[in-house]
Amino acid sequence: MSEIKPVSISYSDFKAGKDFTEELSEAFGANGLGLIVVRDFPDFQKERQAALRAIRKFADLPEETKEKYTDSKSNYSVGWSHGKEKMRNGVPDTAKGSYYANPLGDVITDDQYLKENFPELYADNIWPGEDLPELEPAFKNMTQVQLGVGYMICELFDRYLHSKTNGLHPPGHFLEMLRRGTTCKGRLLHYFPAPPTASKSQDGLCGWHLDHGGITILTCPLYLDLQSNEIPAPSDCGLHIKHPTDGSIVKVTLPPDCMLVQLGESFQYLSGGHLRATAHCVKSSQTPDITRETLALFMDWMPEEVMKLPEYTRPYSEVVHTPFLPEGVPELEGRIKGAKHYRDFAKNTFTAYYSEK
């Protein structure tokens, strides 16, 4: 395993109108890591600290208290989820707990048909107002910052694809699609202290997977000891990527004042394979008595968006192929098959990861 410095871009350069064609091609082309780092975004450390410390406090609550904020009907896609997600070979992922909510609104539809048939997308937010009221505003404040980063990157994708396809890609197409979306999902993540029997495997904290949505915006993780004091990041854990050129595993490190943007599989598909997503995991640390906190924002399309390849698409076999796909990760081709709309693809993906295997 090696550590690699990912492609990065400056928010200041974006505001100045710089052309990022070279950086986007390196980051999201066929040989890229499927991610990019955004530097010098206006200060957000207060919001980051509040959100990440809130999920640590929630995870420390009694089990019966946390259970009040779970929702099995949505496949645990709102509220608290721990040990429900199945990753490697169908084994429940108990190394981390997650708190999910939609940053765009607590109730995004009153349509009962949609809520009953697509609860993963349309379920109402659940907040621990009685037991940890600070979690809701902390989550909402930080995800508003992340939304701004997401819209910025999507604008750059549109410029890049318009140029790359000699004008076949309509200007502003994906930014408009993303702004129409109402089913974004924020995920506060708490990685529990590693027990003595913790897995030493590469994906011991979060199994190998690909994000299925549009784009994912990640904060730099916060590492805490058992007294909630911030500590330096351990050298033996963090985000790892399966390199698309040779299948090697590379570690990606993110500075505290930066955010990281990863591409999702649906964006790969809708871009006709010109932008690529990659398999990734979070490796566990063997250092005892520490926790890892982070916040991922998944920006998605409208559920009824048609999953249609553009006229400038690459060959279908290339579009749905993920090089060096880790064992146990469901293939994109199987989940996209028969999915006319994005909500169908999302449901297929939730089923593949959460149902018994």
DAFENPE-V454010 format. One record per residue. N is the residue number from 1. RES is the residue in one letter. PSI is psi in whole degrees, 0 to 359 (NA if undefined). OMEGA is omega in degrees with one decimal (999 if undefined). Layout:
# DAFENPE-V454010
n=N res=RES psi=PSI omega=OMEGA
n=N res=RES psi=PSI omega=OMEGA
This chain:
# DAFENPE-V454010
n=1 res=M psi=141 omega=178.7
n=2 res=S psi=159 omega=176.3
n=3 res=E psi=139 omega=-175.1
n=4 res=I psi=144 omega=176.5
n=5 res=K psi=114 omega=-176.5
n=6 res=P psi=162 omega=174.5
n=7 res=V psi=138 omega=179.0
n=8 res=S psi=154 omega=176.8
n=9 res=I psi=157 omega=-176.7
n=10 res=S psi=134 omega=175.2
n=11 res=Y psi=322 omega=178.6
n=12 res=S psi=319 omega=177.7
n=13 res=D psi=323 omega=176.8
n=14 res=F psi=314 omega=-179.7
n=15 res=K psi=332 omega=179.6
n=16 res=A psi=357 omega=176.1
n=17 res=G psi=22 omega=-178.7
n=18 res=K psi=148 omega=175.7
n=19 res=D psi=122 omega=-177.5
n=20 res=F psi=26 omega=-177.7
n=21 res=T psi=313 omega=-177.9
n=22 res=E psi=315 omega=-178.8
n=23 res=E psi=318 omega=-179.0
n=24 res=L psi=322 omega=177.7
n=25 res=S psi=318 omega=179.3
n=26 res=E psi=323 omega=-175.4
n=27 res=A psi=322 omega=-170.2
n=28 res=F psi=5 omega=175.5
n=29 res=G psi=186 omega=-174.9
n=30 res=A psi=333 omega=-178.2
n=31 res=N psi=9 omega=-176.3
n=32 res=G psi=169 omega=179.5
n=33 res=L psi=358 omega=178.9
n=34 res=G psi=24 omega=-179.0
n=35 res=L psi=162 omega=178.2
n=36 res=I psi=149 omega=-180.0
n=37 res=V psi=135 omega=176.4
n=38 res=V psi=119 omega=-179.6
n=39 res=R psi=163 omega=173.0
n=40 res=D psi=37 omega=169.3
n=41 res=F psi=145 omega=-177.9
n=42 res=P psi=142 omega=-169.7
n=43 res=D psi=131 omega=-179.5
n=44 res=F psi=18 omega=-173.9
n=45 res=Q psi=327 omega=177.0
n=46 res=K psi=315 omega=179.4
n=47 res=E psi=319 omega=179.6
n=48 res=R psi=310 omega=-179.1
n=49 res=Q psi=316 omega=-177.8
n=50 res=A psi=316 omega=-178.2
n=51 res=A psi=315 omega=-175.2
n=52 res=L psi=328 omega=175.6
n=53 res=R psi=333 omega=178.5
n=54 res=A psi=319 omega=-179.8
n=55 res=I psi=327 omega=175.4
n=56 res=R psi=316 omega=179.4
n=57 res=K psi=320 omega=179.5
n=58 res=F psi=316 omega=-178.6
n=59 res=A psi=335 omega=179.9
n=60 res=D psi=353 omega=178.7
n=61 res=L psi=158 omega=176.8
n=62 res=P psi=150 omega=-177.8
n=63 res=E psi=319 omega=-178.1
n=64 res=E psi=332 omega=177.1
n=65 res=T psi=313 omega=-180.0
n=66 res=K psi=326 omega=-178.4
n=67 res=E psi=336 omega=177.9
n=68 res=K psi=338 omega=-173.3
n=69 res=Y psi=33 omega=175.3
n=70 res=T psi=158 omega=-179.2
n=71 res=D psi=94 omega=-177.5
n=72 res=S psi=331 omega=-177.3
n=73 res=K psi=333 omega=179.6
n=74 res=S psi=18 omega=-174.0
n=75 res=N psi=35 omega=177.6
n=76 res=Y psi=36 omega=179.8
n=77 res=S psi=1 omega=166.2
n=78 res=V psi=151 omega=-179.8
n=79 res=G psi=205 omega=-173.3
n=80 res=W psi=141 omega=177.0
n=81 res=S psi=126 omega=177.8
n=82 res=H psi=121 omega=179.0
n=83 res=G psi=12 omega=-178.6
n=84 res=K psi=328 omega=-177.4
n=85 res=E psi=137 omega=179.7
n=86 res=K psi=122 omega=-176.0
n=87 res=M psi=263 omega=-173.0
n=88 res=R psi=115 omega=176.1
n=89 res=N psi=33 omega=175.9
n=90 res=G psi=6 omega=-179.7
n=91 res=V psi=130 omega=178.6
n=92 res=P psi=139 omega=-179.5
n=93 res=D psi=99 omega=-178.2
n=94 res=T psi=359 omega=-177.0
n=95 res=A psi=338 omega=-176.7
n=96 res=K psi=158 omega=171.1
n=97 res=G psi=151 omega=-176.2
n=98 res=S psi=147 omega=170.9
n=99 res=Y psi=116 omega=-174.6
n=100 res=Y psi=143 omega=172.5
n=101 res=A psi=158 omega=177.1
n=102 res=N psi=120 omega=-177.5
n=103 res=P psi=349 omega=-176.3
n=104 res=L psi=347 omega=179.9
n=105 res=G psi=145 omega=-179.9
n=106 res=D psi=330 omega=176.4
n=107 res=V psi=115 omega=-176.1
n=108 res=I psi=352 omega=175.5
n=109 res=T psi=151 omega=172.5
n=110 res=D psi=4 omega=-178.3
n=111 res=D psi=109 omega=-176.6
n=112 res=Q psi=330 omega=177.8
n=113 res=Y psi=314 omega=180.0
n=114 res=L psi=319 omega=-179.5
n=115 res=K psi=323 omega=-177.5
n=116 res=E psi=326 omega=-175.3
n=117 res=N psi=337 omega=179.0
n=118 res=F psi=57 omega=-175.8
n=119 res=P psi=334 omega=178.8
n=120 res=E psi=331 omega=-177.6
n=121 res=L psi=324 omega=-167.6
n=122 res=Y psi=358 omega=-178.1
n=123 res=A psi=145 omega=178.3
n=124 res=D psi=151 omega=175.0
n=125 res=N psi=152 omega=175.1
n=126 res=I psi=130 omega=-179.2
n=127 res=W psi=144 omega=-179.3
n=128 res=P psi=56 omega=-175.6
n=129 res=G psi=324 omega=-178.4
n=130 res=E psi=329 omega=-170.2
n=131 res=D psi=334 omega=177.1
n=132 res=L psi=73 omega=-174.5
n=133 res=P psi=337 omega=-177.3
n=134 res=E psi=343 omega=-176.6
n=135 res=L psi=318 omega=-176.5
n=136 res=E psi=305 omega=-179.9
n=137 res=P psi=327 omega=178.7
n=138 res=A psi=316 omega=177.5
n=139 res=F psi=312 omega=-174.9
n=140 res=K psi=322 omega=-179.5
n=141 res=N psi=316 omega=-177.7
n=142 res=M psi=322 omega=-178.8
n=143 res=T psi=335 omega=174.4
n=144 res=Q psi=323 omega=175.4
n=145 res=V psi=315 omega=-178.5
n=146 res=Q psi=324 omega=176.9
n=147 res=L psi=319 omega=178.6
n=148 res=G psi=319 omega=177.4
n=149 res=V psi=318 omega=-179.3
n=150 res=G psi=316 omega=179.2
n=151 res=Y psi=323 omega=177.9
n=152 res=M psi=312 omega=-178.9
n=153 res=I psi=321 omega=-179.7
n=154 res=C psi=324 omega=175.4
n=155 res=E psi=320 omega=178.3
n=156 res=L psi=322 omega=176.7
n=157 res=F psi=317 omega=-179.9
n=158 res=D psi=316 omega=178.8
n=159 res=R psi=316 omega=-178.0
n=160 res=Y psi=312 omega=-177.9
n=161 res=L psi=325 omega=177.6
n=162 res=H psi=319 omega=179.3
n=163 res=S psi=316 omega=-175.2
n=164 res=K psi=329 omega=-176.9
n=165 res=T psi=15 omega=179.2
n=166 res=N psi=41 omega=174.9
n=167 res=G psi=357 omega=179.3
n=168 res=L psi=327 omega=176.4
n=169 res=H psi=122 omega=-177.1
n=170 res=P psi=137 omega=178.4
n=171 res=P psi=136 omega=176.1
n=172 res=G psi=9 omega=-172.7
n=173 res=H psi=307 omega=-176.2
n=174 res=F psi=327 omega=176.6
n=175 res=L psi=317 omega=177.7
n=176 res=E psi=317 omega=177.9
n=177 res=M psi=317 omega=-177.9
n=178 res=L psi=322 omega=178.5
n=179 res=R psi=333 omega=176.3
n=180 res=R psi=337 omega=-174.3
n=181 res=G psi=139 omega=178.8
n=182 res=T psi=0 omega=-172.0
n=183 res=T psi=34 omega=173.2
n=184 res=C psi=154 omega=179.1
n=185 res=K psi=125 omega=172.6
n=186 res=G psi=144 omega=-177.3
n=187 res=R psi=103 omega=170.8
n=188 res=L psi=129 omega=-174.2
n=189 res=L psi=130 omega=174.2
n=190 res=H psi=120 omega=176.9
n=191 res=Y psi=118 omega=-174.3
n=192 res=F psi=157 omega=174.6
n=193 res=P psi=141 omega=-178.2
n=194 res=A psi=125 omega=175.4
n=195 res=P psi=166 omega=179.6
n=196 res=P psi=333 omega=-179.0
n=197 res=T psi=15 omega=-175.8
n=198 res=A psi=147 omega=178.7
n=199 res=S psi=137 omega=175.0
n=200 res=K psi=10 omega=-179.0
n=201 res=S psi=165 omega=-176.6
n=202 res=Q psi=326 omega=-176.4
n=203 res=D psi=44 omega=-174.0
n=204 res=G psi=337 omega=179.5
n=205 res=L psi=319 omega=-178.9
n=206 res=C psi=115 omega=-172.4
n=207 res=G psi=161 omega=178.1
n=208 res=W psi=136 omega=179.4
n=209 res=H psi=171 omega=168.3
n=210 res=L psi=141 omega=173.9
n=211 res=D psi=138 omega=-173.0
n=212 res=H psi=348 omega=-173.4
n=213 res=G psi=213 omega=-179.2
n=214 res=G psi=284 omega=176.1
n=215 res=I psi=156 omega=178.4
n=216 res=T psi=130 omega=178.0
n=217 res=I psi=123 omega=-174.9
n=218 res=L psi=139 omega=169.4
n=219 res=T psi=161 omega=170.4
n=220 res=C psi=136 omega=-179.5
n=221 res=P psi=155 omega=174.3
n=222 res=L psi=124 omega=179.4
n=223 res=Y psi=131 omega=-176.1
n=224 res=L psi=147 omega=171.8
n=225 res=D psi=184 omega=-174.7
n=226 res=L psi=346 omega=175.2
n=227 res=Q psi=12 omega=179.0
n=228 res=S psi=23 omega=172.5
n=229 res=N psi=137 omega=178.1
n=230 res=E psi=137 omega=-179.7
n=231 res=I psi=161 omega=177.6
n=232 res=P psi=152 omega=179.3
n=233 res=A psi=129 omega=176.0
n=234 res=P psi=148 omega=-176.2
n=235 res=S psi=344 omega=-172.4
n=236 res=D psi=14 omega=179.3
n=237 res=C psi=175 omega=178.5
n=238 res=G psi=190 omega=-176.9
n=239 res=L psi=130 omega=179.1
n=240 res=H psi=142 omega=-175.8
n=241 res=I psi=142 omega=172.0
n=242 res=K psi=111 omega=-175.4
n=243 res=H psi=129 omega=-174.7
n=244 res=P psi=347 omega=-177.6
n=245 res=T psi=326 omega=-175.8
n=246 res=D psi=1 omega=179.0
n=247 res=G psi=4 omega=178.3
n=248 res=S psi=159 omega=-178.2
n=249 res=I psi=125 omega=-178.6
n=250 res=V psi=143 omega=178.7
n=251 res=K psi=138 omega=179.1
n=252 res=V psi=127 omega=179.6
n=253 res=T psi=138 omega=-177.1
n=254 res=L psi=124 omega=176.6
n=255 res=P psi=154 omega=-177.3
n=256 res=P psi=330 omega=-176.4
n=257 res=D psi=16 omega=179.5
n=258 res=C psi=165 omega=171.3
n=259 res=M psi=152 omega=-177.2
n=260 res=L psi=136 omega=179.4
n=261 res=V psi=124 omega=177.6
n=262 res=Q psi=148 omega=178.5
n=263 res=L psi=143 omega=176.1
n=264 res=G psi=163 omega=-176.4
n=265 res=E psi=324 omega=-178.7
n=266 res=S psi=327 omega=176.3
n=267 res=F psi=320 omega=176.0
n=268 res=Q psi=314 omega=-177.6
n=269 res=Y psi=311 omega=-176.2
n=270 res=L psi=338 omega=176.1
n=271 res=S psi=5 omega=-179.8
n=272 res=G psi=26 omega=178.1
n=273 res=G psi=5 omega=178.8
n=274 res=H psi=335 omega=172.7
n=275 res=L psi=138 omega=-170.4
n=276 res=R psi=138 omega=172.7
n=277 res=A psi=160 omega=-179.2
n=278 res=T psi=154 omega=175.7
n=279 res=A psi=141 omega=-179.4
n=280 res=H psi=164 omega=178.5
n=281 res=C psi=172 omega=173.3
n=282 res=V psi=120 omega=-178.6
n=283 res=K psi=138 omega=-180.0
n=284 res=S psi=151 omega=174.6
n=285 res=S psi=144 omega=175.7
n=286 res=Q psi=0 omega=175.4
n=287 res=T psi=123 omega=-177.1
n=288 res=P psi=163 omega=169.5
n=289 res=D psi=34 omega=172.6
n=290 res=I psi=154 omega=175.5
n=291 res=T psi=160 omega=-179.9
n=292 res=R psi=127 omega=-178.2
n=293 res=E psi=139 omega=175.2
n=294 res=T psi=172 omega=179.6
n=295 res=L psi=121 omega=177.3
n=296 res=A psi=133 omega=175.2
n=297 res=L psi=120 omega=179.1
n=298 res=F psi=112 omega=-179.3
n=299 res=M psi=123 omega=-171.3
n=300 res=D psi=170 omega=177.2
n=301 res=W psi=170 omega=169.6
n=302 res=M psi=139 omega=-178.7
n=303 res=P psi=329 omega=-177.8
n=304 res=E psi=4 omega=176.1
n=305 res=E psi=135 omega=-178.4
n=306 res=V psi=131 omega=178.4
n=307 res=M psi=85 omega=-174.0
n=308 res=K psi=135 omega=177.6
n=309 res=L psi=144 omega=178.8
n=310 res=P psi=166 omega=-178.9
n=311 res=E psi=341 omega=-179.4
n=312 res=Y psi=19 omega=-174.2
n=313 res=T psi=153 omega=168.7
n=314 res=R psi=172 omega=179.2
n=315 res=P psi=143 omega=-174.8
n=316 res=Y psi=317 omega=-178.4
n=317 res=S psi=329 omega=178.4
n=318 res=E psi=322 omega=-178.3
n=319 res=V psi=317 omega=-173.9
n=320 res=V psi=3 omega=-177.3
n=321 res=H psi=136 omega=173.0
n=322 res=T psi=112 omega=-178.6
n=323 res=P psi=138 omega=174.8
n=324 res=F psi=44 omega=179.2
n=325 res=L psi=124 omega=-178.3
n=326 res=P psi=153 omega=179.0
n=327 res=E psi=137 omega=177.5
n=328 res=G psi=350 omega=178.9
n=329 res=V psi=124 omega=-178.5
n=330 res=P psi=137 omega=-177.7
n=331 res=E psi=145 omega=178.0
n=332 res=L psi=318 omega=-176.1
n=333 res=E psi=320 omega=-179.4
n=334 res=G psi=329 omega=-178.2
n=335 res=R psi=334 omega=-179.9
n=336 res=I psi=339 omega=-177.9
n=337 res=K psi=126 omega=178.1
n=338 res=G psi=1 omega=-179.6
n=339 res=A psi=97 omega=-179.2
n=340 res=K psi=319 omega=-178.0
n=341 res=H psi=164 omega=-179.7
n=342 res=Y psi=323 omega=-179.2
n=343 res=R psi=328 omega=177.5
n=344 res=D psi=317 omega=179.3
n=345 res=F psi=318 omega=179.4
n=346 res=A psi=318 omega=-179.9
n=347 res=K psi=318 omega=177.4
n=348 res=N psi=321 omega=-178.3
n=349 res=T psi=315 omega=177.4
n=350 res=F psi=319 omega=-179.9
n=351 res=T psi=319 omega=-178.4
n=352 res=A psi=325 omega=-176.7
n=353 res=Y psi=332 omega=-172.8
n=354 res=Y psi=339 omega=-177.6
n=355 res=S psi=164 omega=178.0
n=356 res=E psi=140 omega=-179.5
n=357 res=K psi=NA omega=999
